[in-house]
């Protein structure tokens, strides 16, 4: 039997994301590549949709080097927009679709963005703050790539008909708020070559130190991680595999693993805008999904549905888990469930961070599945453990996990403290995570940085504390995490007047206007004085 190799197996990353995509699927024009609600886009249609949206973006003023803010859930139109923005030579800045309008505006100010591409269903809630700006808004929806009556039904259901949006936006709608459809007349836009070092994406993260930052991602980083991730599994001919994309397009895990590691290699992607366990179980069976990627809570809830049973799930091939430590009991339950339905699929632990486009190492069928480990580095990535002196630690000795290679960022967009160390001529990214190694297999122990992972989303304590301290009446703020029934939530401690009855509400309102719901503390405790260490810093260990 001849071993199949993907067309993009040749490590040539010196091109745009769009060109890397084209190189992998241009010879299979009728291959199904993108699916949603039973509708399938084939390669030729998909590439044509990208070029058309790129031409539209140029027609509304998007130029090479501009920043376009993408605030979308997982929809085909969002995937098309991602590659279309890259086609124009602009930079993509991705945000959570539920990001408050004030936070969107602040992020656009920081990145210098004047163009917003967002979900039409949510725009009415964002409009009051955006209406007085000069930002050009492109609205995309769930029905963008449907036609006729079905599109109208979807738009009506979501409250996004052209008439309603026009009433909301007023006369400005036709000027700078446009509901995009592929029938829009535009002049073709010629593709221009891009270097691998060109900046193409801003990923927004807390950074390795826990302070919010924007990570500069290049063509080379994403193209390299694409080949590294695809190398974790046995290659099959285009059209043989299907990835369920539940991980969001605003996160490096979703972009790097579910989208750009799959589409350029002929793997069909089924997009899902939100995680609904029962619906996900249905989609896996209906769409004959073979590949899954998610966070531990996702797999926990999927198993809890009790719907993963029968031959409809035997086609599953591999499942990868990241974003947090995979409990070995959960892994065992998943693996046993797969075995019971006749599937070879097993759940493999991986490790990564946004500064490396989400994946640095993983267990897999090809490199092995070492219990309790985060596996071996993927292709193009080097890993080591640095001791307290910044030197490579011996085998079995705990220290800071460090990363080098093609997938590592060059810098943050904002000025930041140094997170790199040069050892023996190699530039290592210090992750802020504690681990150790045995041979070439790595193990994760915990975080040096103050961060919580809630439903797979990184929540940075310092960011919550900073915003809470902005509220009048708050002298100091501290955040700790608490676990209840296997779930993590935040506790916010305020040094303030306990008699201030409105303080808690004011603080939560302020946080809710600027942060995603995952970062909103579930508990708020007000103390006259927070405990301090001998040098006057808040004593977090005393807070419980």
PANURO-216811 format. One record per residue (C-alpha): x, y, z; residue number from 1; residue in one letter. Coordinates in steps of 0.1 Angstrom, whole numbers. Example, Ala and Ser with C-alpha at 12.3 -4.5 7.8 and 13.67 -1.06 7.14 Angstrom:
+-------+-------+-------+------+------+
!    xx !    yy !    zz ! resi ! resn !
+-------+-------+-------+------+------+
!   123 !   -45 !    78 !    1 !    a !
!   137 !   -11 !    71 !    2 !    s !
+-------+-------+-------+------+------+
***
This chain:
+-------+-------+-------+------+------+
!    xx !    yy !    zz ! resi ! resn !
+-------+-------+-------+------+------+
!     0 !     0 !     0 !    1 !    x !
!    14 !    34 !   -10 !    2 !    x !
!    17 !    59 !    18 !    3 !    x !
!    -4 !    90 !    11 !    4 !    x !
!    13 !   124 !    15 !    5 !    x !
!    -4 !   158 !    16 !    6 !    x !
!     4 !   183 !   -11 !    7 !    x !
!    15 !   208 !    16 !    8 !    x !
!    39 !   184 !    31 !    9 !    x !
!    68 !   203 !    15 !   10 !    x !
!    79 !   228 !    41 !   11 !    x !
!    76 !   259 !    21 !   12 !    x !
!    60 !   285 !    44 !   13 !    x !
!    72 !   317 !    26 !   14 !    x !
!    37 !   326 !    13 !   15 !    x !
!     4 !   340 !    24 !   16 !    x !
!   -22 !   319 !    43 !   17 !    x !
!   -44 !   321 !    12 !   18 !    x !
!   -17 !   308 !   -11 !   19 !    x !
!    -8 !   280 !    13 !   20 !    x !
!   -45 !   271 !    13 !   21 !    x !
!   -48 !   272 !   -25 !   22 !    x !
!   -17 !   251 !   -29 !   23 !    x !
!   -34 !   223 !   -10 !   24 !    x !
!   -68 !   222 !   -26 !   25 !    x !
!   -67 !   238 !   -61 !   26 !    x !
!   -64 !   204 !   -78 !   27 !    x !
!   -96 !   191 !   -62 !   28 !    x !
!  -122 !   218 !   -72 !   29 !    x !
!  -152 !   196 !   -63 !   30 !    x !
!  -140 !   186 !   -28 !   31 !    x !
!  -163 !   195 !     1 !   32 !    x !
!  -142 !   217 !    24 !   33 !    x !
!  -166 !   237 !    45 !   34 !    x !
!  -200 !   227 !    60 !   35 !    x !
!  -227 !   244 !    81 !   36 !    x !
!  -263 !   234 !    87 !   37 !    x !
!  -263 !   208 !    60 !   38 !    x !
!  -249 !   232 !    33 !   39 !    x !
!  -215 !   223 !    19 !   40 !    x !
!  -190 !   246 !     1 !   41 !    x !
!  -166 !   229 !   -24 !   42 !    x !
!  -130 !   240 !   -30 !   43 !    x !
!  -137 !   260 !   -61 !   44 !    x !
!  -167 !   278 !   -45 !   45 !    x !
!  -147 !   284 !   -13 !   46 !    x !
!  -117 !   300 !   -31 !   47 !    x !
!  -140 !   321 !   -53 !   48 !    x !
!  -159 !   333 !   -21 !   49 !    x !
!  -126 !   344 !    -6 !   50 !    x !
!  -115 !   363 !   -37 !   51 !    x !
!  -149 !   380 !   -39 !   52 !    x !
!  -149 !   391 !    -3 !   53 !    x !
!  -113 !   403 !    -6 !   54 !    x !
!  -124 !   424 !   -36 !   55 !    x !
!  -153 !   438 !   -16 !   56 !    x !
!  -130 !   447 !    13 !   57 !    x !
!  -107 !   466 !   -11 !   58 !    x !
!  -137 !   484 !   -25 !   59 !    x !
!  -146 !   498 !     9 !   60 !    x !
!  -110 !   510 !    16 !   61 !    x !
!   -91 !   481 !    31 !   62 !    x !
!   -55 !   484 !    20 !   63 !    x !
!   -23 !   464 !    25 !   64 !    x !
!   -11 !   468 !    60 !   65 !    x !
!   -44 !   480 !    74 !   66 !    x !
!   -59 !   462 !   104 !   67 !    x !
!   -93 !   446 !   101 !   68 !    x !
!  -111 !   436 !   133 !   69 !    x !
!  -130 !   403 !   130 !   70 !    x !
!  -156 !   397 !   157 !   71 !    x !
!  -174 !   366 !   145 !   72 !    x !
!  -186 !   332 !   158 !   73 !    x !
!  -177 !   300 !   139 !   74 !    x !
!  -196 !   305 !   106 !   75 !    x !
!  -186 !   298 !    70 !   76 !    x !
!  -187 !   336 !    64 !   77 !    x !
!  -162 !   341 !    93 !   78 !    x !
!  -138 !   315 !    78 !   79 !    x !
!  -141 !   331 !    43 !   80 !    x !
!  -135 !   366 !    59 !   81 !    x !
!  -103 !   353 !    77 !   82 !    x !
!   -87 !   343 !    44 !   83 !    x !
!  -101 !   372 !    25 !   84 !    x !
!   -85 !   397 !    48 !   85 !    x !
!   -52 !   378 !    44 !   86 !    x !
!   -57 !   379 !     6 !   87 !    x !
!   -59 !   418 !     7 !   88 !    x !
!   -26 !   420 !    26 !   89 !    x !
!   -43 !   434 !    57 !   90 !    x !
!   -38 !   423 !    93 !   91 !    x !
!   -66 !   403 !   110 !   92 !    x !
!   -74 !   412 !   147 !   93 !    x !
!   -97 !   386 !   162 !   94 !    x !
!  -120 !   392 !   191 !   95 !    x !
!  -147 !   372 !   209 !   96 !    x !
!  -181 !   379 !   193 !   97 !    x !
!  -196 !   387 !   228 !   98 !    x !
!  -169 !   413 !   235 !   99 !    x !
!  -187 !   445 !   248 !  100 !    x !
!  -188 !   473 !   223 !  101 !    x !
!  -166 !   495 !   246 !  102 !    x !
!  -139 !   468 !   246 !  103 !    x !
!  -141 !   464 !   209 !  104 !    x !
!  -135 !   502 !   204 !  105 !    x !
!  -106 !   501 !   229 !  106 !    x !
!   -90 !   472 !   211 !  107 !    x !
!   -94 !   489 !   177 !  108 !    x !
!   -78 !   520 !   191 !  109 !    x !
!   -49 !   500 !   204 !  110 !    x !
!   -44 !   481 !   171 !  111 !    x !
!   -51 !   511 !   148 !  112 !    x !
!   -81 !   494 !   132 !  113 !    x !
!  -107 !   514 !   112 !  114 !    x !
!  -125 !   484 !    97 !  115 !    x !
!  -149 !   461 !   117 !  116 !    x !
!  -163 !   428 !   103 !  117 !    x !
!  -189 !   415 !   128 !  118 !    x !
!  -219 !   392 !   133 !  119 !    x !
!  -251 !   409 !   121 !  120 !    x !
!  -272 !   393 !   149 !  121 !    x !
!  -251 !   411 !   175 !  122 !    x !
!  -245 !   444 !   158 !  123 !    x !
!  -278 !   461 !   171 !  124 !    x !
!  -262 !   458 !   206 !  125 !    x !
!  -229 !   473 !   194 !  126 !    x !
!  -245 !   501 !   173 !  127 !    x !
!  -251 !   526 !   201 !  128 !    x !
!  -214 !   530 !   208 !  129 !    x !
!  -202 !   526 !   172 !  130 !    x !
!  -227 !   549 !   155 !  131 !    x !
!  -207 !   581 !   164 !  132 !    x !
!  -174 !   567 !   151 !  133 !    x !
!  -159 !   567 !   115 !  134 !    x !
!  -154 !   529 !   116 !  135 !    x !
!  -165 !   511 !    85 !  136 !    x !
!  -186 !   481 !    95 !  137 !    x !
!  -192 !   450 !    74 !  138 !    x !
!  -220 !   427 !    87 !  139 !    x !
!  -218 !   389 !    80 !  140 !    x !
!  -244 !   364 !    90 !  141 !    x !
!  -254 !   328 !    93 !  142 !    x !
!  -273 !   331 !    60 !  143 !    x !
!  -246 !   348 !    40 !  144 !    x !
!  -239 !   318 !    17 !  145 !    x !
!  -276 !   307 !    14 !  146 !    x !
!  -298 !   320 !   -13 !  147 !    x !
!  -334 !   331 !   -18 !  148 !    x !
!  -361 !   323 !     7 !  149 !    x !
!  -338 !   302 !    29 !  150 !    x !
!  -315 !   332 !    34 !  151 !    x !
!  -344 !   354 !    42 !  152 !    x !
!  -357 !   329 !    68 !  153 !    x !
!  -323 !   327 !    85 !  154 !    x !
!  -319 !   365 !    85 !  155 !    x !
!  -355 !   370 !    98 !  156 !    x !
!  -350 !   344 !   126 !  157 !    x !
!  -318 !   362 !   137 !  158 !    x !
!  -335 !   396 !   134 !  159 !    x !
!  -310 !   407 !   107 !  160 !    x !
!  -331 !   415 !    77 !  161 !    x !
!  -318 !   444 !    56 !  162 !    x !
!  -349 !   464 !    65 !  163 !    x !
!  -344 !   460 !   103 !  164 !    x !
!  -307 !   469 !   101 !  165 !    x !
!  -315 !   499 !    80 !  166 !    x !
!  -340 !   511 !   106 !  167 !    x !
!  -314 !   506 !   134 !  168 !    x !
!  -286 !   523 !   116 !  169 !    x !
!  -305 !   550 !    98 !  170 !    x !
!  -291 !   567 !    67 !  171 !    x !
!  -256 !   558 !    76 !  172 !    x !
!  -263 !   521 !    68 !  173 !    x !
!  -256 !   526 !    31 !  174 !    x !
!  -225 !   547 !    38 !  175 !    x !
!  -204 !   528 !    63 !  176 !    x !
!  -225 !   499 !    77 !  177 !    x !
!  -229 !   473 !    49 !  178 !    x !
!  -246 !   439 !    51 !  179 !    x !
!  -224 !   419 !    28 !  180 !    x !
!  -237 !   393 !     4 !  181 !    x !
!  -217 !   374 !   -23 !  182 !    x !
!  -240 !   390 !   -49 !  183 !    x !
!  -224 !   424 !   -43 !  184 !    x !
!  -209 !   437 !   -75 !  185 !    x !
!  -171 !   443 !   -71 !  186 !    x !
!  -141 !   446 !   -94 !  187 !    x !
!  -117 !   416 !   -92 !  188 !    x !
!   -87 !   420 !   -70 !  189 !    x !
!   -54 !   405 !   -82 !  190 !    x !
!   -35 !   385 !   -57 !  191 !    x !
!    -1 !   398 !   -46 !  192 !    x !
!    27 !   377 !   -33 !  193 !    x !
!    34 !   378 !     5 !  194 !    x !
!    65 !   369 !    24 !  195 !    x !
!    64 !   344 !    53 !  196 !    x !
!    75 !   371 !    77 !  197 !    x !
!    46 !   394 !    70 !  198 !    x !
!    24 !   402 !   100 !  199 !    x !
!   -11 !   387 !    93 !  200 !    x !
!   -28 !   383 !   126 !  201 !    x !
!   -31 !   398 !   161 !  202 !    x !
!   -41 !   373 !   187 !  203 !    x !
!   -51 !   388 !   220 !  204 !    x !
!   -39 !   371 !   251 !  205 !    x !
!   -27 !   377 !   286 !  206 !    x !
!     8 !   369 !   275 !  207 !    x !
!    32 !   346 !   294 !  208 !    x !
!    32 !   370 !   323 !  209 !    x !
!    -5 !   374 !   328 !  210 !    x !
!    -8 !   410 !   315 !  211 !    x !
!   -31 !   414 !   284 !  212 !    x !
!   -12 !   417 !   252 !  213 !    x !
!   -16 !   413 !   214 !  214 !    x !
!     6 !   387 !   198 !  215 !    x !
!    20 !   393 !   164 !  216 !    x !
!    15 !   363 !   141 !  217 !    x !
!    31 !   359 !   107 !  218 !    x !
!    23 !   338 !    76 !  219 !    x !
!    53 !   316 !    85 !  220 !    x !
!    40 !   308 !   120 !  221 !    x !
!     6 !   297 !   109 !  222 !    x !
!    18 !   278 !    79 !  223 !    x !
!    44 !   260 !    99 !  224 !    x !
!    20 !   250 !   127 !  225 !    x !
!    -4 !   237 !   101 !  226 !    x !
!    22 !   212 !    89 !  227 !    x !
!    33 !   204 !   124 !  228 !    x !
!    -3 !   196 !   136 !  229 !    x !
!   -12 !   176 !   105 !  230 !    x !
!    19 !   155 !   111 !  231 !    x !
!     3 !   141 !   143 !  232 !    x !
!   -20 !   118 !   125 !  233 !    x !
!   -19 !    92 !    97 !  234 !    x !
!   -24 !   110 !    64 !  235 !    x !
!   -54 !   101 !    44 !  236 !    x !
!   -64 !   113 !     9 !  237 !    x !
!   -83 !   147 !     6 !  238 !    x !
!  -120 !   142 !    15 !  239 !    x !
!  -114 !   113 !    39 !  240 !    x !
!  -114 !   133 !    71 !  241 !    x !
!  -138 !   158 !    87 !  242 !    x !
!  -129 !   182 !   116 !  243 !    x !
!  -157 !   196 !   138 !  244 !    x !
!  -147 !   232 !   145 !  245 !    x !
!  -163 !   241 !   179 !  246 !    x !
!  -132 !   258 !   191 !  247 !    x !
!  -136 !   295 !   183 !  248 !    x !
!  -121 !   314 !   154 !  249 !    x !
!  -110 !   342 !   178 !  250 !    x !
!   -86 !   317 !   196 !  251 !    x !
!   -53 !   304 !   184 !  252 !    x !
!   -65 !   268 !   192 !  253 !    x !
!   -94 !   272 !   168 !  254 !    x !
!   -74 !   290 !   141 !  255 !    x !
!   -43 !   268 !   142 !  256 !    x !
!   -58 !   234 !   149 !  257 !    x !
!   -94 !   234 !   135 !  258 !    x !
!   -90 !   257 !   105 !  259 !    x !
!   -56 !   263 !    91 !  260 !    x !
!   -42 !   228 !    99 !  261 !    x !
!   -71 !   212 !    82 !  262 !    x !
!   -84 !   231 !    52 !  263 !    x !
!   -51 !   234 !    33 !  264 !    x !
!   -47 !   196 !    36 !  265 !    x !
!   -81 !   187 !    21 !  266 !    x !
!   -98 !   180 !    54 !  267 !    x !
!  -134 !   192 !    55 !  268 !    x !
!  -144 !   215 !    84 !  269 !    x !
!  -178 !   216 !    99 !  270 !    x !
!  -183 !   249 !   117 !  271 !    x !
!  -204 !   252 !   149 !  272 !    x !
!  -210 !   287 !   164 !  273 !    x !
!  -214 !   275 !   199 !  274 !    x !
!  -208 !   244 !   221 !  275 !    x !
!  -240 !   226 !   228 !  276 !    x !
!  -232 !   190 !   239 !  277 !    x !
!  -264 !   173 !   227 !  278 !    x !
!  -262 !   191 !   193 !  279 !    x !
!  -225 !   183 !   190 !  280 !    x !
!  -232 !   146 !   195 !  281 !    x !
!  -258 !   148 !   167 !  282 !    x !
!  -234 !   167 !   144 !  283 !    x !
!  -206 !   141 !   149 !  284 !    x !
!  -230 !   113 !   138 !  285 !    x !
!  -247 !   133 !   110 !  286 !    x !
!  -216 !   147 !    94 !  287 !    x !
!  -195 !   116 !    99 !  288 !    x !
!  -169 !   136 !   119 !  289 !    x !
!  -135 !   119 !   122 !  290 !    x !
!  -114 !   145 !   141 !  291 !    x !
!  -122 !   164 !   173 !  292 !    x !
!  -103 !   191 !   191 !  293 !    x !
!  -114 !   207 !   224 !  294 !    x !
!  -108 !   215 !   260 !  295 !    x !
!  -114 !   191 !   289 !  296 !    x !
!  -148 !   205 !   299 !  297 !    x !
!  -161 !   200 !   263 !  298 !    x !
!  -153 !   163 !   263 !  299 !    x !
!  -167 !   160 !   299 !  300 !    x !
!  -200 !   174 !   288 !  301 !    x !
!  -201 !   155 !   256 !  302 !    x !
!  -197 !   122 !   275 !  303 !    x !
!  -224 !   133 !   300 !  304 !    x !
!  -250 !   134 !   272 !  305 !    x !
!  -248 !    96 !   271 !  306 !    x !
!  -254 !   100 !   233 !  307 !    x !
!  -221 !    87 !   222 !  308 !    x !
!  -232 !    52 !   215 !  309 !    x !
!  -238 !    30 !   185 !  310 !    x !
!  -222 !    26 !   151 !  311 !    x !
!  -228 !    63 !   142 !  312 !    x !
!  -196 !    72 !   161 !  313 !    x !
!  -173 !    44 !   149 !  314 !    x !
!  -159 !    67 !   122 !  315 !    x !
!  -141 !    89 !   148 !  316 !    x !
!  -104 !    86 !   143 !  317 !    x !
!   -86 !   110 !   167 !  318 !    x !
!   -95 !   135 !   194 !  319 !    x !
!   -71 !   161 !   208 !  320 !    x !
!   -74 !   180 !   241 !  321 !    x !
!   -57 !   212 !   251 !  322 !    x !
!   -64 !   244 !   270 !  323 !    x !
!   -60 !   227 !   304 !  324 !    x !
!   -47 !   195 !   320 !  325 !    x !
!   -66 !   164 !   309 !  326 !    x !
!   -77 !   144 !   339 !  327 !    x !
!   -66 !   108 !   333 !  328 !    x !
!  -100 !    95 !   346 !  329 !    x !
!  -117 !   116 !   318 !  330 !    x !
!   -93 !   103 !   292 !  331 !    x !
!  -100 !    67 !   303 !  332 !    x !
!  -138 !    72 !   301 !  333 !    x !
!  -135 !    87 !   267 !  334 !    x !
!  -112 !    60 !   254 !  335 !    x !
!  -135 !    33 !   268 !  336 !    x !
!  -165 !    49 !   252 !  337 !    x !
!  -148 !    50 !   218 !  338 !    x !
!  -138 !    13 !   222 !  339 !    x !
!  -174 !     4 !   230 !  340 !    x !
!  -187 !    19 !   197 !  341 !    x !
!  -159 !     2 !   177 !  342 !    x !
!  -139 !    34 !   171 !  343 !    x !
!  -101 !    35 !   171 !  344 !    x !
!  -103 !    71 !   184 !  345 !    x !
!   -85 !    80 !   216 !  346 !    x !
!   -82 !   113 !   235 !  347 !    x !
!   -47 !   128 !   232 !  348 !    x !
!   -33 !   155 !   255 !  349 !    x !
!   -15 !   185 !   239 !  350 !    x !
!     1 !   217 !   251 !  351 !    x !
!     5 !   251 !   237 !  352 !    x !
!     0 !   289 !   241 !  353 !    x !
!   -11 !   317 !   219 !  354 !    x !
!    25 !   330 !   215 !  355 !    x !
!    31 !   298 !   194 !  356 !    x !
!    -3 !   297 !   177 !  357 !    x !
!   -17 !   273 !   203 !  358 !    x !
!     2 !   240 !   198 !  359 !    x !
!    38 !   231 !   208 !  360 !    x !
!    36 !   195 !   217 !  361 !    x !
!    11 !   166 !   218 !  362 !    x !
!     6 !   129 !   222 !  363 !    x !
!    -7 !   112 !   191 !  364 !    x !
!   -11 !    79 !   173 !  365 !    x !
!    22 !    85 !   155 !  366 !    x !
!    45 !    98 !   183 !  367 !    x !
!    29 !    78 !   211 !  368 !    x !
!     5 !    84 !   240 !  369 !    x !
!    24 !    87 !   273 !  370 !    x !
!     1 !    88 !   303 !  371 !    x !
!     1 !   121 !   322 !  372 !    x !
!    24 !   138 !   297 !  373 !    x !
!    19 !   167 !   272 !  374 !    x !
!    38 !   146 !   246 !  375 !    x !
!    66 !   154 !   222 !  376 !    x !
!    72 !   187 !   204 !  377 !    x !
!    55 !   189 !   170 !  378 !    x !
!    75 !   193 !   138 !  379 !    x !
!    93 !   227 !   137 !  380 !    x !
!    92 !   232 !   175 !  381 !    x !
!   119 !   228 !   201 !  382 !    x !
!   112 !   226 !   238 !  383 !    x !
!   134 !   226 !   269 !  384 !    x !
!   131 !   232 !   306 !  385 !    x !
!   150 !   262 !   320 !  386 !    x !
!   162 !   261 !   356 !  387 !    x !
!   162 !   291 !   380 !  388 !    x !
!   195 !   303 !   364 !  389 !    x !
!   181 !   303 !   329 !  390 !    x !
!   200 !   272 !   318 !  391 !    x !
!   187 !   239 !   305 !  392 !    x !
!   176 !   217 !   334 !  393 !    x !
!   185 !   180 !   337 !  394 !    x !
!   161 !   153 !   330 !  395 !    x !
!   134 !   150 !   357 !  396 !    x !
!   142 !   185 !   372 !  397 !    x !
!   113 !   209 !   373 !  398 !    x !
!   117 !   243 !   358 !  399 !    x !
!   101 !   267 !   333 !  400 !    x !
!    89 !   253 !   299 !  401 !    x !
!   106 !   272 !   270 !  402 !    x !
!    98 !   271 !   233 !  403 !    x !
!   118 !   278 !   201 !  404 !    x !
!   111 !   273 !   164 !  405 !    x !
!    92 !   285 !   134 !  406 !    x !
!    59 !   289 !   153 !  407 !    x !
!    72 !   312 !   180 !  408 !    x !
!    62 !   349 !   178 !  409 !    x !
!    88 !   376 !   173 !  410 !    x !
!    72 !   400 !   198 !  411 !    x !
!    40 !   415 !   212 !  412 !    x !
!    24 !   445 !   196 !  413 !    x !
!    26 !   465 !   228 !  414 !    x !
!    58 !   472 !   247 !  415 !    x !
!    62 !   444 !   272 !  416 !    x !
!    87 !   429 !   296 !  417 !    x !
!   113 !   406 !   281 !  418 !    x !
!    99 !   370 !   278 !  419 !    x !
!   128 !   356 !   257 !  420 !    x !
!   161 !   340 !   268 !  421 !    x !
!   190 !   333 !   245 !  422 !    x !
!   209 !   301 !   255 !  423 !    x !
!   237 !   287 !   234 !  424 !    x !
!   226 !   309 !   205 !  425 !    x !
!   189 !   297 !   206 !  426 !    x !
!   162 !   322 !   213 !  427 !    x !
!   137 !   306 !   238 !  428 !    x !
!   103 !   319 !   247 !  429 !    x !
!    97 !   316 !   284 !  430 !    x !
!    62 !   303 !   289 !  431 !    x !
!    57 !   310 !   326 !  432 !    x !
!    46 !   273 !   329 !  433 !    x !
!    63 !   248 !   352 !  434 !    x !
!    72 !   214 !   339 !  435 !    x !
!    99 !   187 !   334 !  436 !    x !
!   110 !   162 !   308 !  437 !    x !
!   119 !   125 !   305 !  438 !    x !
!   139 !   121 !   274 !  439 !    x !
!   120 !   139 !   246 !  440 !    x !
!    86 !   136 !   264 !  441 !    x !
!    74 !   167 !   284 !  442 !    x !
!    52 !   170 !   315 !  443 !    x !
!    32 !   200 !   326 !  444 !    x !
!    30 !   207 !   364 !  445 !    x !
!    13 !   241 !   368 !  446 !    x !
!    14 !   278 !   361 !  447 !    x !
!    39 !   303 !   374 !  448 !    x !
!    17 !   331 !   362 !  449 !    x !
!   -16 !   342 !   379 !  450 !    x !
!   -42 !   329 !   354 !  451 !    x !
!   -73 !   307 !   355 !  452 !    x !
!   -87 !   286 !   327 !  453 !    x !
!  -125 !   288 !   326 !  454 !    x !
!  -143 !   267 !   300 !  455 !    x !
!  -110 !   266 !   281 !  456 !    x !
!  -107 !   304 !   281 !  457 !    x !
!   -76 !   320 !   296 !  458 !    x !
!   -87 !   346 !   323 !  459 !    x !
!   -59 !   368 !   336 !  460 !    x !
!   -62 !   379 !   372 !  461 !    x !
!   -42 !   411 !   368 !  462 !    x !
!   -66 !   423 !   341 !  463 !    x !
!   -97 !   418 !   363 !  464 !    x !
!   -79 !   435 !   393 !  465 !    x !
!   -68 !   465 !   373 !  466 !    x !
!  -103 !   471 !   359 !  467 !    x !
!  -119 !   466 !   394 !  468 !    x !
!   -95 !   491 !   409 !  469 !    x !
!  -108 !   518 !   385 !  470 !    x !
!  -141 !   519 !   402 !  471 !    x !
!  -145 !   547 !   427 !  472 !    x !
!  -143 !   535 !   463 !  473 !    x !
!  -120 !   505 !   456 !  474 !    x !
!   -87 !   509 !   473 !  475 !    x !
!   -72 !   476 !   461 !  476 !    x !
!   -84 !   444 !   444 !  477 !    x !
!   -73 !   408 !   443 !  478 !    x !
!   -85 !   378 !   424 !  479 !    x !
!   -83 !   342 !   434 !  480 !    x !
!   -98 !   311 !   419 !  481 !    x !
!  -122 !   286 !   436 !  482 !    x !
!  -132 !   252 !   425 !  483 !    x !
!  -167 !   238 !   430 !  484 !    x !
!  -179 !   205 !   416 !  485 !    x !
!  -150 !   203 !   392 !  486 !    x !
!  -155 !   238 !   378 !  487 !    x !
!  -133 !   268 !   383 !  488 !    x !
!  -147 !   303 !   390 !  489 !    x !
!  -131 !   336 !   401 !  490 !    x !
!  -134 !   353 !   435 !  491 !    x !
!  -129 !   391 !   436 !  492 !    x !
!  -116 !   406 !   469 !  493 !    x !
!  -120 !   443 !   473 !  494 !    x !
!  -104 !   466 !   499 !  495 !    x !
!  -131 !   491 !   504 !  496 !    x !
!  -158 !   503 !   527 !  497 !    x !
!  -181 !   473 !   535 !  498 !    x !
!  -210 !   498 !   542 !  499 !    x !
!  -209 !   509 !   505 !  500 !    x !
!  -241 !   490 !   494 !  501 !    x !
!  -238 !   498 !   457 !  502 !    x !
!  -201 !   490 !   453 !  503 !    x !
!  -205 !   454 !   443 !  504 !    x !
!  -230 !   462 !   416 !  505 !    x !
!  -209 !   491 !   403 !  506 !    x !
!  -178 !   469 !   400 !  507 !    x !
!  -196 !   440 !   383 !  508 !    x !
!  -212 !   464 !   359 !  509 !    x !
!  -178 !   480 !   350 !  510 !    x !
!  -163 !   445 !   345 !  511 !    x !
!  -192 !   433 !   324 !  512 !    x !
!  -189 !   462 !   301 !  513 !    x !
!  -152 !   454 !   293 !  514 !    x !
!  -147 !   417 !   298 !  515 !    x !
!  -161 !   385 !   284 !  516 !    x !
!  -185 !   366 !   307 !  517 !    x !
!  -158 !   340 !   315 !  518 !    x !
!  -138 !   367 !   333 !  519 !    x !
!  -166 !   380 !   355 !  520 !    x !
!  -161 !   369 !   391 !  521 !    x !
!  -189 !   348 !   405 !  522 !    x !
!  -181 !   359 !   441 !  523 !    x !
!  -173 !   394 !   453 !  524 !    x !
!  -160 !   399 !   489 !  525 !    x !
!  -154 !   433 !   504 !  526 !    x !
!  -129 !   437 !   533 !  527 !    x !
!  -118 !   468 !   552 !  528 !    x !
!   -82 !   458 !   545 !  529 !    x !
!   -68 !   430 !   525 !  530 !    x !
!   -39 !   409 !   540 !  531 !    x !
!    -4 !   421 !   531 !  532 !    x !
!    30 !   405 !   530 !  533 !    x !
!    60 !   419 !   549 !  534 !    x !
!    69 !   441 !   519 !  535 !    x !
!    34 !   455 !   515 !  536 !    x !
!    21 !   433 !   486 !  537 !    x !
!   -13 !   416 !   488 !  538 !    x !
!    -9 !   382 !   504 !  539 !    x !
!   -29 !   360 !   480 !  540 !    x !
!   -22 !   329 !   500 !  541 !    x !
!   -41 !   343 !   529 !  542 !    x !
!   -72 !   348 !   508 !  543 !    x !
!   -96 !   318 !   509 !  544 !    x !
+-------+-------+-------+------+------+
***
